[in-house]
């Protein structure tokens, strides 16, 4: 086992863990106040001084920060160290606005890679494994994070990056990949390709670590079946560090948050009120060990719940559920809150694969929503069930789930563009008329 690994941290009694968090939080608040003008001004405006925070029980006194703040401070406004102390940047895609650039000292990278290593080991990884990383590399955090974590565990690391499915399958077979790291949508595509080529008995995969986009339990089961693996969730944000902020263990019942580095809260997304354990709300993170780009009370917009229910793996770190949606990704269609994950759950429950798109439009003053979903090859060959019958069944299922009428178009296999990274599930055309 790699010598960096500290199992006592992950199994530390909660009281000791919280004492460690308090100690680190007090130091971090002072550090941020002294080194980041933006935070100093924000705290002064809120009437909060560093000495007011004496432990995690005082965390609520600190003001929130959100993604708009990060964009406004682009590129250097939140940097807490001299630029020559930084050794790397990572960045968001910028698809929803100005990019967010996160800076890292070498210590930041070491901690981040340790968190990713913990995730690999929680999925059963050891130095005897071949870790096949086909998250994107470059500015995206997925590839670099799992790549570094794999090195720390001592795995043979295949830095495949995303795309080129034929090459992925060739290396997977020839080099005996045992752990697959990628987005769940790309894992589903690889599973589809493995089935089509009859490779299931020729690959040695035992586990997959999937994140960077929402996925349902139904999708997990499909991936596990097609690839013959156990599929584990991993969570992270570029702003916080990247993947590895939390991850699933063998129980597959929520992701353990690395509480020695990150303090989570759940708040009411409308009022900002801190909610008790078990309530669904918006996830907020405070980084207590980051040096270059430290964030205090960062609003993720992800909706989930937290639990300290005892876990069979022995880890004491609090668990978060799989995000149920995002407070800013939720669509309001015909006056009803709609999350893509709700639609995906219906599709997968009725036997479809995760190849679909949701198209929202507006005709006059009325919203429309159409779901396009591919038939599986087996469905396409089964002429005993007509396409209109399949569509009618989906319309009924979606109406029951969402409470509104949805148009459904069942299309031929392979007719929806495949994703090699994050899948584009929703096309909302309503902004074109604003």
Secondary structure, DSSP 8 states (H G I E B T S, - for coil): --TT--HHHHT--HHHHHHHHHHHHHHHHHHHHHH-HHHHHHHHHTT--GGG--SGGGGGGS--B-HHHHHHTTTTTT--S-GGG--EEEE---TTSS--EEEE-HHHHHHHHHHHHHHHHHTT--TT-EEEE-S--TTSHHHHHHHHHHHHHT-EEEE--S--HHHHHHHHHHTT--EEEE-HHHHHHHHHHHHHHT-TTT----EEEE-SS---HHHHHHHHHHHTSEEEEEEE-TTT-SEEEEEE-TT-SSEEE-TTTEEEEEE-TTT--B--TT--EEEEEEESS-SSS--SSEEEEEEE-EE----TT---S-EE----EETTT-EEETTEEE-HHHHHHHHHHTT--S-EEEEEEEETTEEEEEEEEE--HHHHH-TTS-HHHHHHHHHHHHHHHHSS--EEEEE-TT-S---SSS---EEE-GGGG-
